[in-house]
Amino acid sequence: MSVIALDLGGSHIKFGLVENGQLLASANVAVPSSKSFEAVLPIIETQVELLLAAAGRQKITGIGMAFPTIVDSDQMRLLYKYTKYNDANDLDLVGWAKATWGVPLAMENDARAALIGEWQSGAGKGTDNLVMVTIGTGVGSAALVNGRLLKGSHYLAGNLGGHMAVNFDGGRCNCGNTGCLESEASSWALPEILKRQPGYAESPFAKGEKPDFEAVFRLAAVGESFALAVRERCLEAWATGILNLVYAYDPVRVVIGGGVMHSAGVILPFIQNKINHAAWLPANAVEVVAAQEPDWAGVLGMGHLALFFHAQDAFECSED
């Protein structure tokens, strides 16, 4: 059975036609700037039809959508504003999917979808106790315990690792809390982190170097002292945040994805060493590994969830 899976990002939407865990066709489509998700729905409809045509498919059995916000994946609704599209919470997306393709819609948070994708098709295969962390613009997380995706009573469980405080004396986060992992080490916070670091005025970043992690790790690799200090600070923040997730969920493996993993050769050993020395476990009892599907884990995960949801939906219909 084939399903369509979408991973909605800030400026692009990734589409996939997924069958038996395999990506049969895919697309990464730039979305025009808009505050209206309703205006984007025709773009989604067109792209889905293009994927189906390219793969020679006539129909699908379900559709899955991953959103970068908190999702009630039982009632299939967004619980918090999707910052890019202010109207997304108010739309009947389940009804839209049924009217457009005659199929059920599965919805989930994007970090949870990525975890499922890595669990089924990537670096999480072989274990049912897994934590996924994505480090990029922000820091996302998700947890699988004994083969069950954690959600909790308010759909927050395992999902807000980026907003666990790692510095009670830190800066204000965009969530309103103080010293969150995101505000201490993420792409959106990095320009301000650089400015607060001692020696900024004489640093390459004050003289025009782009304030991103690529530059931080590149300059640190050749021994530039300011970049080294920032790199060590961010590594310590990430390691502390991930150690907190290990304490909370006791995984066998931690899978890390996101843009910073271009520097995995530095990041993974640092975090592994932190866990080995502080997790109250034998060395390497928890593996720290890079995501194997960094670009398409969310799509593959939603493909699995949409297929599972379709099967469950069909079963419930047969019981009625």
GIFEN-V635718 format. One record per residue. N is the residue number from 1. OMEGA is omega in radians with two decimals (none if undefined). D_FIRST is the distance of its C-alpha to the first C-alpha in Angstrom with 1 decimal. Layout:
n = [N/N]
omega = [OMEGA/OMEGA]
d_first = [D_FIRST/D_FIRST]
//
This chain:
n = [1/2/3/4/5/6/7/8/9/10/11/12/13/14/15/16/17/18/19/20/21/22/23/24/25/26/27/28/29/30/31/32/33/34/35/36/37/38/39/40/41/42/43/44/45/46/47/48/49/50/51/52/53/54/55/56/57/58/59/60/61/62/63/64/65/66/67/68/69/70/71/72/73/74/75/76/77/78/79/80/81/82/83/84/85/86/87/88/89/90/91/92/93/94/95/96/97/98/99/100/101/102/103/104/105/106/107/108/109/110/111/112/113/114/115/116/117/118/119/120/121/122/123/124/125/126/127/128/129/130/131/132/133/134/135/136/137/138/139/140/141/142/143/144/145/146/147/148/149/150/151/152/153/154/155/156/157/158/159/160/161/162/163/164/165/166/167/168/169/170/171/172/173/174/175/176/177/178/179/180/181/182/183/184/185/186/187/188/189/190/191/192/193/194/195/196/197/198/199/200/201/202/203/204/205/206/207/208/209/210/211/212/213/214/215/216/217/218/219/220/221/222/223/224/225/226/227/228/229/230/231/232/233/234/235/236/237/238/239/240/241/242/243/244/245/246/247/248/249/250/251/252/253/254/255/256/257/258/259/260/261/262/263/264/265/266/267/268/269/270/271/272/273/274/275/276/277/278/279/280/281/282/283/284/285/286/287/288/289/290/291/292/293/294/295/296/297/298/299/300/301/302/303/304/305/306/307/308/309/310/311/312/313/314/315/316/317/318/319/320]
omega = [-3.11/3.06/3.02/3.13/3.13/3.03/-3.01/3.12/-3.09/-3.08/-3.11/2.95/3.06/-3.14/3.03/2.93/-2.99/3.09/-3.14/3.10/-3.14/3.11/-3.10/3.12/-3.09/3.07/3.08/-2.90/3.04/-3.11/3.13/3.09/-3.12/3.03/-3.06/3.05/3.10/3.12/-3.14/-3.07/3.08/3.08/3.11/-3.13/-3.14/-3.10/3.09/3.13/3.09/3.11/-3.14/3.13/-3.13/-3.11/-3.14/3.14/3.13/-3.03/3.07/-3.14/3.12/3.08/3.14/-3.12/3.09/-3.09/3.09/3.08/-3.14/-3.03/2.93/-3.04/2.99/3.10/3.13/3.10/3.10/-3.08/3.12/-3.13/2.99/-2.89/-3.13/-3.06/-3.02/-3.09/-3.01/-3.14/-3.02/-3.08/3.04/-3.07/3.07/3.11/3.10/3.14/3.14/-3.12/-3.05/-3.06/-3.13/-3.08/3.06/3.12/2.99/3.12/3.11/3.02/-3.04/3.12/3.08/3.10/3.12/3.09/-3.13/3.10/3.11/3.12/-3.08/-2.94/-3.01/-2.98/3.13/-3.11/3.06/3.08/3.09/3.09/-2.87/2.96/3.07/3.08/3.09/-3.08/-3.14/3.07/2.99/3.07/3.10/3.13/3.07/-3.08/3.04/-3.11/-3.10/3.08/-3.13/3.09/-3.12/3.11/3.14/-3.06/3.13/3.09/3.12/-2.95/3.09/-2.89/-3.01/3.09/3.11/-3.13/2.87/-3.12/3.06/3.14/-3.08/3.14/-3.03/-3.11/3.13/3.12/3.10/3.06/-3.11/3.11/-3.11/3.00/3.07/3.08/3.13/-3.09/3.13/-3.09/3.01/-3.08/-3.11/-3.10/-2.99/3.13/3.12/3.08/3.13/-3.10/3.13/-3.09/3.09/3.13/-3.06/-3.04/3.14/-3.04/3.07/-3.09/3.06/-3.09/3.01/3.09/-3.12/-3.06/3.11/-3.06/3.07/-3.14/3.13/-3.09/3.12/-3.13/3.11/-3.11/3.12/2.99/3.11/-2.89/-3.13/3.12/3.09/-3.12/3.12/3.13/-3.12/3.12/-3.13/3.08/-3.14/3.12/3.13/-3.12/3.12/3.12/-3.13/3.04/3.07/3.12/3.06/3.08/-3.04/-2.93/3.03/-3.12/2.94/-3.04/2.99/3.11/-3.11/3.07/3.13/-3.03/-3.09/-3.06/2.88/3.10/-3.10/-3.12/3.07/-3.00/-3.05/3.12/-3.14/-3.12/3.09/3.14/3.11/-3.14/-3.14/-3.06/-2.99/-2.96/-3.14/-3.12/3.02/3.14/3.09/3.03/3.03/3.10/3.03/-3.01/3.08/3.05/3.09/3.14/-3.01/-3.09/-2.96/-3.14/-3.13/3.11/3.13/3.11/3.11/3.05/3.10/-3.10/3.11/3.10/3.12/-3.12/3.09/-3.13/3.13/3.13/3.13/3.13/-3.11/3.11/-3.13/3.14/-3.06/none]
d_first = [0.0/3.8/6.8/10.4/12.9/16.6/19.6/22.8/26.0/29.6/29.7/26.2/22.6/20.0/16.7/13.6/10.3/8.5/5.9/7.2/10.2/11.0/12.3/11.7/14.2/16.5/19.6/22.4/24.2/27.7/28.2/31.7/33.9/33.7/34.2/31.8/28.1/28.0/29.3/26.4/23.7/24.3/24.0/20.5/19.6/21.0/19.4/15.8/16.7/18.2/15.2/13.0/16.0/16.6/13.3/13.6/10.6/11.6/9.4/7.2/6.5/8.9/11.5/13.6/17.2/19.7/23.3/26.6/28.1/28.1/25.1/25.0/21.4/22.0/23.4/21.5/24.7/26.7/29.9/31.9/32.6/30.3/33.3/32.0/31.0/33.5/31.8/28.3/29.3/30.4/27.3/25.0/21.7/19.7/21.4/20.9/17.1/17.2/19.8/18.3/14.7/14.7/12.3/13.4/14.8/15.2/18.4/20.1/23.1/22.6/24.4/22.3/19.1/20.8/21.7/18.2/17.3/20.3/19.9/16.5/17.1/20.8/24.3/23.4/21.8/23.8/25.3/24.5/27.5/27.0/28.4/27.2/29.7/29.3/32.7/33.1/34.4/34.3/33.2/30.0/29.1/26.8/27.1/25.1/27.4/26.7/23.0/23.1/22.9/26.3/26.7/30.0/31.7/31.7/28.5/30.8/30.5/30.2/29.4/32.9/34.2/35.5/37.7/39.2/42.9/44.1/47.5/49.3/51.8/49.4/48.6/47.1/43.3/41.5/40.3/44.0/44.3/46.5/45.7/41.8/40.1/38.8/42.3/43.7/41.2/38.6/38.5/39.4/42.4/43.5/46.1/47.9/47.7/49.3/52.1/52.9/53.2/56.9/57.9/55.5/58.3/59.0/55.3/53.4/51.2/54.3/55.2/52.0/49.4/45.9/45.3/41.9/40.8/40.6/44.4/45.2/43.7/45.1/48.6/48.5/47.7/51.0/52.9/53.4/54.7/53.4/49.8/50.2/51.2/48.3/45.8/47.3/47.2/43.5/42.7/44.6/42.9/39.3/40.4/42.0/39.0/36.6/39.2/39.1/35.4/36.0/38.7/36.5/33.3/34.5/31.6/31.4/30.3/30.6/28.3/29.9/28.5/29.8/32.3/35.1/33.3/34.8/37.7/35.8/38.7/41.0/38.8/37.1/40.4/42.1/39.6/39.3/43.1/43.3/41.0/42.8/46.1/45.3/42.4/44.5/42.4/43.1/42.6/39.0/37.7/35.3/33.8/33.6/31.1/29.7/26.1/24.3/21.8/24.4/22.9/19.2/19.1/18.7/15.7/14.0/15.2/14.0/10.4/10.8/12.8/10.6/7.7/10.8/12.4/9.8/10.1/13.8/14.2/12.9/15.2/18.0/17.8/18.1/21.1/22.9]
//
